[in-house]
């Protein structure tokens, strides 16, 4: 089932690439002149080892050969404040010439819509290269705590670990507590998702939510065999992932009973569509943005990248930069009443 989804996604990618052929705003010769001898930085808004880092490094190993001039492509980890340190860097300090791009948490993009605190950046003004893979987020729980159903989960007096407020690992469980009434305790402050999963192994905390399924598969490839210390207990998504649906892993969205709560969760979970966003700073010239969007799609379609992704047990099925830009614009046009319900659920 998962392979069918991957094949259909790659077919759509081929169509996207076909649509961009001949539409590159900068001639290859001009790009080659600019990029020859330069270094392109992919900044990752998290510590090494998590899902963002996995995709940032995957693209870094293949993107250079698709950029005319074949520049060196390096990864720089910029963790902090749930990805907001990198977002502010992209918005204010980063070079605006196409040599610097970032990948950070989707919450960085949605948070200014939901927060009264000024973040110092406007997500609608970023230039989006594309999304490397739409992600289904999950709750991973220790098996020995003995929970059998979503109802058990909502009543359980357990500790859920998270990184910084504003990250998916903090915001996704917070919405379950604030909107749906879960009783678990949320403890934030871990440097990255890998540090949380290590804490689960040690029974320092009993679970994590808002964690990408692709990240879980990389860290624990045998997780669905039912022989490990933890289990994928619930999906935080509107449709779920075919692999998890086939195993009967339930969706937290099913707990929403009122029309207002369903609409609010639909808006909140829409961020899963840009869970691996590659972002250029505002001010990058439009023709270079278009060129880099095409390069991004070519990199994802690279057979060597796809082969490496399969070995890593992850999927890389992208959303184009133009489509991603529109998804985010639509989200910022959400009716205020729905935004207010999400804010209330998150205690904002």
Order of alpha helices (4+ residues) and beta strands (2+ residues): alpha-alpha-beta-alpha-beta-alpha-beta-alpha-beta-beta-alpha-beta-alpha-beta-alpha-beta-alpha-beta-alpha-beta-alpha-beta-alpha-alpha-beta-alpha-alpha
